[in-house]
Amino acid sequence: MARADKELSDLQKQIKQHAVDILQKGVIPGAEDVVKELQFHGPSWTGKYSNSWQIEIAGQKGTGTRRGGNPKPVKGPKLTLAQVRRAASSSGQVDLEIRNLRQKTIKGYAEDTIEGRFTRGVKDGKQIGQEPRTQKGKDSLIILNDGRLTEGLRGDLGGGKPSGISSATAELDWLPKYLRGGSLKQTLDLAINRAVKQSKSKKSKLQ
């Protein structure tokens, strides 16, 4: 009986470690890849928005630089078995959340949910510039030989003075298009399936 109890205990430990391996080698790398895709599809003028993504899982967080410049990869947190156990104790599941930490209004501008007045040069004494400050923004810049409306969404170009120009570093509604397009689920599924195969391979070698 004691031997059976020990074998059951060892099996439970293996199952728990297997779950941690899937999270650490599948879910978290998948979340890191999702952030890279959000940075690729999203706007980048100063770079602060694209560097303000955060990954939270099991109560642990990995955060971007929150500074200007080209997008930098965001590393997810390293998890221990104890952290995973605490996070899953009440619901039986471990929640993953990817969020952007820019203030609500700025985030609304970047994600095309809040209208604003977008201009080049200098506005209210603040130097905006004539072109994006990041190479990523310059590479993805969309320019239309038609001015903007006085107020509108960031990605909504044209409709203003014919003699003006309007531009954006990401297309209108880039975020819902990405979320609806299936890339997010595909990216996470690929990373998790890869981790499951690695975990199974590791288990087979130990047996």
C-alpha positions in Angstrom: 0.0 0.0 0.0 2.8 2.4 0.9 4.5 1.7 -2.5 1.2 2.4 -4.3 0.8 5.7 -2.4 4.4 6.6 -3.3 3.8 5.8 -7.0 0.6 7.9 -7.0 2.4 10.8 -5.3 5.2 10.6 -7.9 2.6 10.5 -10.7 0.9 13.6 -9.4 4.2 15.4 -9.2 5.0 14.4 -12.8 1.6 15.7 -13.9 2.1 19.0 -12.1 5.6 19.5 -13.5 4.2 18.6 -17.0 1.6 21.4 -16.6 4.4 23.9 -15.5 6.5 22.8 -18.5 3.5 23.5 -20.9 3.0 26.9 -19.4 6.7 27.8 -19.3 7.7 26.4 -22.7 4.4 26.8 -24.6 1.9 29.3 -23.3 4.4 32.0 -22.3 6.5 31.8 -25.5 3.2 31.9 -27.4 2.2 35.1 -25.5 5.6 36.6 -26.3 5.0 35.8 -30.0 1.5 37.4 -29.8 3.1 40.6 -28.4 5.5 40.7 -31.4 2.6 40.4 -33.7 0.7 43.2 -31.9 3.9 45.4 -32.2 4.2 44.5 -35.9 0.5 45.3 -36.8 0.1 48.3 -34.4 1.1 51.9 -34.7 4.6 53.2 -33.9 5.3 57.0 -34.0 7.4 57.5 -30.8 7.4 53.8 -30.0 6.0 54.2 -26.5 2.7 52.4 -27.3 4.4 49.3 -28.9 6.9 49.1 -26.0 4.1 49.2 -23.3 2.7 45.7 -23.7 2.5 43.4 -20.6 2.1 39.7 -20.2 0.5 38.4 -17.0 0.1 34.8 -16.1 -0.4 33.1 -12.7 -0.2 36.6 -11.1 3.3 37.1 -12.5 4.1 39.8 -15.0 6.6 40.6 -17.8 6.5 44.1 -19.1 8.0 46.1 -22.0 10.4 49.0 -21.6 7.6 51.6 -21.8 10.1 53.8 -23.5 10.2 55.2 -27.0 12.1 53.6 -29.8 11.7 50.5 -32.1 9.7 47.6 -30.6 11.6 45.5 -28.1 10.6 41.9 -27.3 8.6 41.5 -24.1 9.7 38.5 -22.0 7.1 36.6 -20.1 7.5 35.8 -16.4 9.3 32.6 -15.2 6.9 30.5 -13.2 7.4 28.1 -10.3 5.1 25.1 -9.4 4.0 27.0 -6.2 2.9 30.1 -8.2 1.0 28.0 -10.7 -0.7 26.0 -7.9 -1.7 29.2 -6.1 -3.1 30.8 -9.3 -5.2 27.6 -10.1 -6.3 26.9 -6.5 -9.7 28.6 -6.7 -10.8 28.1 -10.4 -8.7 25.2 -11.5 -7.3 27.2 -14.4 -4.4 29.7 -14.9 -5.4 32.9 -16.5 -3.3 34.6 -19.2 -3.7 38.3 -20.0 -2.0 40.5 -22.5 -2.6 44.3 -22.0 -1.1 47.6 -23.0 -0.2 49.9 -20.2 -0.4 53.3 -22.0 -2.9 55.7 -20.4 -6.5 55.2 -21.5 -6.8 58.1 -23.9 -3.4 57.4 -25.7 -4.3 53.7 -25.9 -7.7 54.7 -27.4 -6.0 56.8 -30.0 -3.6 54.0 -30.9 -6.4 51.4 -31.1 -8.9 53.6 -33.0 -11.5 53.7 -30.3 -11.2 57.4 -29.4 -11.2 60.3 -31.9 -8.5 63.0 -31.7 -6.8 65.8 -33.6 -3.8 64.4 -35.3 -1.2 66.6 -36.8 2.5 66.9 -37.6 5.2 69.4 -36.6 4.5 71.2 -33.3 1.3 71.0 -31.3 0.7 72.9 -28.1 4.4 73.5 -27.9 5.2 69.8 -28.2 7.4 68.6 -31.0 5.6 65.8 -32.8 7.8 65.8 -35.9 7.2 65.4 -39.6 7.8 61.6 -39.7 7.8 58.7 -37.2 10.7 58.5 -34.8 11.0 54.8 -35.1 12.2 52.8 -38.1 9.3 50.5 -37.7 6.9 53.5 -38.0 8.8 54.7 -41.1 8.6 51.3 -42.7 4.9 50.9 -42.2 3.9 54.6 -42.9 0.8 55.0 -45.0 0.5 58.4 -46.7 -2.5 59.9 -48.5 -2.3 63.1 -50.5 -5.4 64.5 -48.8 -5.7 66.3 -45.4 -7.4 64.9 -42.4 -10.7 65.9 -40.9 -10.3 68.3 -38.0 -11.1 65.4 -35.6 -11.3 61.7 -36.3 -9.7 58.3 -35.6 -6.0 57.9 -35.9 -6.2 55.5 -38.9 -9.0 57.3 -40.7 -7.1 59.2 -43.4 -8.3 61.9 -45.9 -11.6 63.8 -45.9 -9.9 67.2 -45.2 -8.2 69.8 -47.3 -7.2 68.5 -50.7 -4.0 70.4 -50.5 -2.9 68.6 -47.3 -1.6 65.1 -46.5 -2.5 62.6 -43.9 -0.6 59.6 -42.7 -0.7 56.7 -40.2 1.7 54.0 -39.2 -1.0 51.3 -39.0 -4.2 50.7 -40.8 -7.6 51.7 -39.3 -8.9 49.1 -36.9 -5.7 47.1 -37.0 -6.4 45.5 -33.5 -9.9 44.1 -34.1 -8.8 42.9 -37.5 -5.9 41.0 -35.9 -8.1 39.6 -33.1 -10.7 38.4 -35.6 -8.2 37.1 -38.1 -7.3 34.0 -36.1 -3.6 34.7 -35.8 -3.7 35.0 -32.1 -5.2 31.6 -31.5 -3.0 30.0 -34.2 0.2 31.5 -32.6 -0.7 30.2 -29.1 -1.8 26.8 -30.5 1.5 26.4 -32.3 3.6 27.3 -29.3 1.6 25.0 -26.9 1.6 22.0 -29.3 5.4 22.4 -29.7 5.8 22.4 -25.9 3.6 19.3 -25.5 5.7 17.4 -28.0 8.9 18.5 -26.2 7.4 17.5 -22.9 6.4 14.1 -24.2 9.8 13.5 -25.8 11.5 14.4 -22.5 9.2 12.0 -20.6 9.9 9.2 -23.0 13.7 9.6 -22.5 13.3 9.4 -18.8 11.3 6.2 -18.9 
